[in-house]
């Protein structure tokens, strides 16, 4: 299998230069703004004081619904240098905005104005839905390469953390979450249609394993297997029926099996079969009856 982590030096240099320019310009965004109104922690402290001194008017103002919109631009500035696809990207929980908002929600525990159903508990989930998930969705749509091992592993891990550890909201269905999942599924389907191609040559053409046709067919087969393994990484994050539809119907049945059926019996075919089978989650096979298949 080929590596997907290699970039030309000129591409790396050009990208880094553009990135540095953006980061340098971003430092001037709030240069003419008073610190009290561009520092998330200071802003939230003022709301906390309001809540403690005048809980009635604080509640009537529906602050928990207003804060995510108010904090949106400030959080986005902190996310300018953040890429969920990079191996060493900063964990969301380590960012200043996250700690500030999380501290604001936890402050209610010691507050006399605490209610059993405190709407401020929704501030962090709503910020996540309004600002973080759209950012991740944009990366999934415009940057993510479904064939990339590191990018796919990082993206699936991030989505798992956000969906499981950070409760999005009390609502059963989050539109932002659904938009992200729909984007991921669409990109996977596009990758199958655009990136997968396994040519079928006459048997006499590929019998010689050193021939250009045989080598090209082999590379295309293993590229498809790589994509299959990346698609199945989404099992547990994306609905299982959807993952099966892309992995089984669009990749395995349409491309891989055709190549396997046309590969002569022997060690090479056995190795191909082993690698394909290894991609699938074991739990998919647990309830299968004797003689049945997925």
C-alpha positions in Angstrom: 0.0 0.0 0.0 1.2 3.5 -0.8 1.9 6.3 1.6 -0.5 9.2 1.5 1.5 11.5 3.8 4.0 12.8 1.2 3.9 16.3 -0.2 6.3 18.1 -2.5 8.6 20.5 -0.7 7.3 23.4 -2.8 3.7 22.6 -1.8 4.7 22.5 1.9 6.6 25.8 1.6 3.9 27.6 -0.2 1.2 26.4 2.2 3.2 27.4 5.2 3.8 30.8 3.8 0.1 31.4 3.2 -0.7 30.1 6.6 1.8 32.4 8.3 0.3 35.4 6.5 -3.2 34.5 7.7 -2.0 34.1 11.3 -0.1 37.3 11.2 -3.1 39.2 9.9 -5.4 37.6 12.4 -3.5 39.3 15.3 -4.9 42.6 14.2 -8.6 41.6 14.3 -9.2 42.9 17.8 -6.4 45.5 18.1 -8.9 48.4 18.4 -11.2 46.5 20.8 -11.2 46.9 24.6 -10.0 43.7 26.4 -13.2 43.5 28.4 -15.3 42.8 25.3 -12.9 40.6 23.3 -11.8 38.3 26.1 -14.2 35.4 26.5 -13.3 34.8 30.2 -13.9 38.5 31.1 -17.1 38.6 29.2 -18.4 35.5 31.0 -17.4 36.9 34.4 -19.7 39.9 33.8 -22.6 37.6 33.0 -21.8 35.5 36.1 -21.9 38.6 38.2 -25.2 39.5 36.7 -26.6 36.0 37.4 -25.5 36.1 41.0 -26.8 39.7 41.7 -30.0 39.7 39.7 -31.0 36.1 38.9 -34.5 37.1 38.0 -33.6 39.5 35.1 -30.8 37.2 34.1 -33.2 34.3 33.6 -35.8 36.5 31.8 -33.1 37.6 29.3 -32.5 34.0 28.1 -28.7 34.5 28.4 -28.0 30.8 27.7 -29.5 31.2 24.2 -27.7 34.5 23.5 -24.2 33.6 24.6 -23.4 31.1 21.8 -24.1 33.8 19.2 -22.2 36.4 21.2 -19.1 34.1 21.6 -19.2 32.8 18.0 -16.7 35.2 16.5 -14.4 35.1 19.5 -14.2 31.3 19.4 -13.7 31.3 15.6 -10.6 33.5 16.0 -9.1 31.0 18.3 -9.8 28.2 15.8 -8.0 29.9 12.9 -4.9 27.9 13.4 -6.8 24.7 14.3 -7.1 21.8 11.9 -8.9 18.6 13.0 -7.1 16.7 10.3 -3.6 17.2 11.7 -2.0 14.6 14.0 -0.8 17.2 16.5 -3.7 19.5 16.5 -4.7 21.1 19.8 -7.3 19.3 21.7 -10.5 21.3 22.0 -10.6 20.9 25.7 -7.1 22.5 26.0 -8.2 25.7 24.2 -8.8 28.9 26.2 -12.3 29.4 24.9 -13.3 25.8 26.0 -11.9 26.2 29.5 -13.6 29.6 29.9 -17.0 28.3 28.8 -16.7 25.1 30.8 -15.7 27.1 33.9 -18.8 29.4 33.4 -21.1 26.3 33.3 -19.4 24.8 36.4 -19.6 28.1 38.3 -23.4 27.4 38.8 -22.5 24.6 41.1 -21.5 27.0 43.8 -24.0 29.6 43.0 -26.9 30.4 45.2 -29.0 31.0 42.1 -28.5 27.5 40.9 -31.7 25.8 39.6 -32.3 22.1 39.0 -32.8 22.8 35.4 -30.1 25.5 34.8 -30.1 26.7 31.1 -26.5 27.6 31.4 -25.6 23.9 31.2 -26.5 24.3 27.5 -24.0 27.1 26.8 -21.1 24.8 26.0 -23.1 22.3 23.9 -24.7 25.2 22.0 -21.3 26.8 21.3 -20.1 23.4 20.0 -23.2 23.1 17.8 -23.1 26.6 16.5 -19.3 27.1 16.0 -17.3 23.8 16.3 -19.4 21.4 14.2 -19.7 23.8 11.2 -15.9 24.2 11.3 -15.4 20.4 11.3 -18.0 20.1 8.5 -16.2 22.6 6.4 -12.9 20.6 6.8 -14.7 17.4 5.9 -16.2 19.0 2.8 -13.3 20.9 1.4 -10.0 19.5 2.9 -10.4 15.9 4.1 -9.1 13.2 1.8 -11.0 10.0 2.5 -8.0 8.0 1.2 -5.7 9.5 3.8 -5.0 7.3 6.8 -3.9 10.0 9.2 -6.7 12.5 8.2 -9.4 9.9 8.5 -8.2 8.5 11.8 -8.0 12.0 13.3 -11.4 13.0 11.9 -13.1 9.9 13.2 -11.5 10.2 16.6 -12.5 13.9 16.9 -16.1 13.1 15.9 -16.3 10.3 18.4 -15.1 12.6 21.2 -17.5 15.4 20.3 -20.5 13.1 19.9 -19.9 10.9 22.9 -18.0 12.9 25.5 -19.4 16.3 24.8 -23.2 16.0 24.9 -24.3 18.3 22.2 -27.7 19.3 23.7 -30.8 18.0 25.3 -32.5 17.9 22.0 -32.6 14.4 20.5 -31.4 15.5 17.1 -28.8 18.1 16.4 -29.0 19.6 12.9 -25.3 20.5 13.0 -24.3 17.0 13.8 -26.5 15.6 11.1 -25.0 18.0 8.6 -21.5 16.8 9.5 -22.5 13.1 9.1 -24.2 13.8 5.8 -21.1 15.6 4.6 -18.9 12.7 5.6 -21.1 10.2 3.8 -21.2 12.3 0.7 -17.4 12.7 0.6 -17.0 8.9 1.0 -19.4 8.2 -1.9 -17.6 10.8 -4.0 -14.3 9.2 -3.3 -15.6 5.8 -4.3 -16.9 7.2 -7.6 -13.8 9.4 -8.4 -10.8 7.6 -6.9 -11.6 3.9 -7.4 -10.8 2.3 -10.7 -9.6 -1.3 -11.2 -9.1 -2.1 -14.8 -9.8 -5.6 -16.1 -7.2 -6.9 -18.5 -7.1 -10.2 -20.5 -5.6 -13.0 -18.4 -2.6 -13.2 -20.7 -1.8 -9.6 -20.1 -1.6 -9.8 -16.3 0.0 -13.3 -16.0 3.4 -11.6 -16.0 3.5 -9.9 -12.6 6.3 -7.6 -13.8 4.2 -6.2 -16.7 3.0 -2.6 -16.6 -0.6 -3.7 -16.8 -0.3 -6.2 -13.9 1.5 -3.6 -11.7 -1.1 -0.9 -12.5 -4.0 -3.2 -11.7 -2.3 -4.2 -8.5 -1.9 -0.6 -7.4 -5.5 0.2 -8.2 -6.7 -2.8 -6.2 -4.8 -1.9 -3.1 -5.9 1.7 -3.4 -9.5 0.5 -3.3 -8.7 -1.7 -0.3 -7.2 1.3 1.5 -10.4 3.3 0.9 -12.5 0.4 2.2 -10.5 0.4 5.4 -11.0 4.1 5.8 -14.8 3.9 5.1 -15.2 1.2 7.8 -13.4 3.4 10.3 -16.6 5.3 10.5 -18.5 2.3 11.9 -20.0 3.4 15.2 -19.9 7.1 14.3 -22.0 6.9 11.1 -25.1 4.8 11.0 -24.2 1.2 10.4 -26.6 0.7 7.4 -24.9 3.7 5.7 -21.4 2.4 6.3 -22.4 -1.0 5.0 -24.0 0.6 1.9 -20.8 2.4 1.0 -18.4 -0.4 2.1 -20.2 -3.5 0.9 -22.4 -2.3 -2.1 -20.3 0.4 -3.6 -16.7 -0.9 -2.9 -16.6 -4.6 -2.2 -19.4 -5.9 -4.5 -18.8 -3.4 -7.3 -15.0 -3.4 -7.5 -13.0 -5.7 -5.2 -14.9 -9.0 -5.7 -14.7 -8.6 -9.5 -10.9 -8.4 -9.2 -10.7 -11.3 -6.7 -12.8 -13.5 -9.0 -10.5 -12.8 -11.9 -7.3 -13.4 -9.9 -5.9 -17.0 -10.3 -6.0 -19.1 -7.1 -2.8 -18.9 -5.2 -0.9 -17.0 -2.5 -1.5 -13.6 -4.1 -5.3 -14.1 -4.1 -5.3 -15.5 -0.5 -3.3 -12.4 0.6 -5.8 -10.1 -1.1 -8.8 -11.9 0.5 -7.1 -11.7 4.0 -6.5 -7.9 3.7 -10.1 -7.3 2.5 -11.6 -9.4 5.3 -9.4 -7.7 7.9 -11.1 -4.3 7.1 -14.5 -5.4 8.4 -15.6 -5.1 12.1 -15.8 -8.5 13.7 -19.1 -7.7 15.4 -20.8 -7.6 12.0 -20.3 -11.4 11.7 -21.4 -12.3 15.3 -25.1 -13.0 14.6 -24.7 -14.5 11.1 -26.2 -17.9 10.7 -24.3 -20.8 9.2 -23.8 -20.4 5.5 -25.1 -16.8 5.4 -23.2 -13.6 4.4 -23.3 -9.9 5.0 
